Amino acid sequence: MNFCTTITQAYAQRSNSCFRRCCSCHQERVYGLWNFPAGRVDVGDTIEQTAIREAQEEVGYDVALVRKLIVHQDTATESVKHAFEATIIGGELIFPKDEIMDAQWFTVDEIKNMKDHLRNGYIMAAITVMES
């Protein structure tokens, strides 16, 4: 049986800045590319629970989801990606250095100028929705 993996992302905002993290240095195909906190949905978890958990696990922030921004899938065999806008409600920037190279805040304009350094093109689609 074939099935698609679901991946969620939480886009946290703070005074006109979005949070981004650099992808895992252990994944050669995405080495050095920027992405938002993201991960696969565990059995028994909802998509929303996953977005909240991944923000906490990958960058140390507790978040509250504001709204779903996009659902994206290029092909039937590719993972379905759900992107959410989130607000930080606690925690502090802490990330596992053995999995993530760096984590920083960028303005939306800075992210738009980094198109060639993003892990996935749907990141820009999510930001466009977030700005509307």
PEFENSUL-V926993 format. One line per field, one symbol per residue. ss: DSSP state (h for helix, s for strand, l for the rest). psi: psi as a letter, one per 30 degrees, with the letter a starting at -180 (. if undefined). Layout:
BEGIN
ss=???
psi=???
END
This chain:
BEGIN
ss=lllllsssssssssllsssssslllllhhhlllssllsssllllllhhhhhhhhhhhhhlsssssssssssslllllllsssssssssssslllllllllllssssshhhhhllhhhslllhhhhhhhhhhl
psi=kklkkkklkkjkljigkkkllklkffjefgkglkllkllkklkflleeeeeeeeeeefggkklkkelkelkkjelfflkkkkkkklkkfaaljkkjffekelklklleeeeefgefgkekffeeeeeeeef.
END
